[in-house]
């Protein structure tokens, strides 16, 4: 069936399984992270992942394991949210998060350095972070497309990230003025296609409703087909999207 004709309920159910629940606030507490992990086990099925700051990676992994939800991935966001240019800081954060139990690392690309004319530090940082992930950890590179803005720059950074070992390309942190846009998503997806379609895609930032999520799911399917809509290839990063999805699925909140 063409997804354009799928019911809201069917799309919402699929979106729950692609969801990467996030809590990336400076004032996050242990209690908030435990609650996030508990939310990840929804009445209609588990989400794909939770994304937290590195200091909470161990707590999140232990909590999910206690809830018998080992399949839910723990993603630790490093170099977050400002995308600094210090490779040693990224290496330290990544090493600590992986040691604590993170399954995946989400690296914010050094977008300020890129815009300032430094076209080498980004690739070097991705390679260094990938090395600290080891063979076990998958690496997301968050591009902050709303700040990079220029489609040619975004495309160039995508190709660099893929060459240096990214497992996913992600649109944005959600902490800048402009987050995910369909145009930016298409640029990422075209770069993924050009480089062999072995890398996944994440949309993130300002995604609060099923309607918004469906836009990005359609962008993916229009390029790669419906089989791509699985959590190893596509994630929807959001803090507040889940409530709207559950409402469409008849869950009382």
BAMITOR-516727 format. One record per residue (C-alpha): x, y, z. Coordinates in steps of 0.1 Angstrom, whole numbers, plus 2048, in hexadecimal, padded with zeros to 3 digits. Example, Ala and Ser with C-alpha at 12.3 -4.5 7.8 and 13.67 -1.06 7.14 Angstrom:
87B7D384E8897F5847
//
This chain:
80080080080D8237F88128358197FF85380D7E083F8127E982F8337D48388507E185086B7E08328837F681D86D80F83986880F84188E81681D89783381C87F84083E88C8408318B08598168A686F83089586F8488B288E8538C58828628E589987F8F08A18919108BF8A790B8BB8C39248D68D29398BF8CE9588B78A99518B68949708B886E97789386D97E88B87E95C8A186594989184795B86E85595287A85992E88483592D86382A93B85183E92186482C90685080C90D82E81890080D8069018108018DB8347F68DA8578018E286881F8D288981A8BF8A082D8D78A58478F28BE8638ED8CE87390C8ED88691790C87191C90A8739428E98619418F28459288F982C9438DA8339578C58319378D480F92D8CF8019508AC80D9528A27FF9308B37DE93989F7DC95987F7E29458897C592F88D7DC9118B07D49068A67DA8E18A07FF8E88C08118DF8D182B8F68DF8488E28F78608F28F98838E391D8918E392A8B38D99078BE8E28F78D68DB9108F08CE9258DB8B79478E58C49688DE8B197B8CB8CD9828A88C199089E8E39708A88F595C8938DD9738758E197087890794A87B90794785E8EE95E84790194C84E92292A84891393382890294481B92292482393590E80F91E9038259018FA8118E18FE82F8CA90E8518C98FE8708BA91A8898B19118AE8AA9268B888C93C8D68929268ED87D93590E88995890387E94A8F885C93991A85795992B86296C91A84697C8FC8589738DF8419898C58519808C487695E8B586F96B89785D98789287796E89489395687B88497386387E97F8678A295D8628B095784489A9778348A796C8398CB94A8298C395D8098BA94D7ED8A792E7EC8BD9228108BD90F8208A09168458998FD86089090A8818838F289E88A8F88B98708E48D787D8D78DD85A8C38FC8658E490E86D8F99008508DC90B8398EE9098178E38E98059068E57F69168E78188FD8CF8279038B680B9298B980E9278B383491089582E92988581794588B83093187B84C92985D83794D85882C95A85A85094283F85D92184E86790583586C8EA85086B8E787485F8D188A8748C28AB86B8C58C088B8C88C28B18A78D48B58BA8EE8CA8BF9088AE8A691F89E8A090987F89D8E48848938C986C8838D384B8788BC82E8918CE8178AE8C582E8A18A28328A189D80C8C58AA80A8D08908248BD8748148CB87C7F18EE87B7FF8E785A8108DA84D7EE8F985A7DB9108497F49008277F28E28298098F48178258EF83383E8CF83B8518BB85C8558AF86E87489688B87489789F89488B8C18A28698D18A48578B189C8388AF8B281C8A089E81488288980F89986B8338A686F84288387482F87685584089183F86288384785785F84484986782286A87781787C8588208648408108628557F08888507EB88E82D7FA86D81B7FC85880F81A8727F582688881183186F81B84C8808068678948128858B58078778B181F85A89983B86689484C88887E86889288F87C8AE87688E8C586D8958E884789C8E483D8898C58338698D88148788E88058818C780D85F8B97FD84E8D67DE8648D47DA8598AF7DC8358BB7C18398D57D78398F47CA84E9107E586591E
//
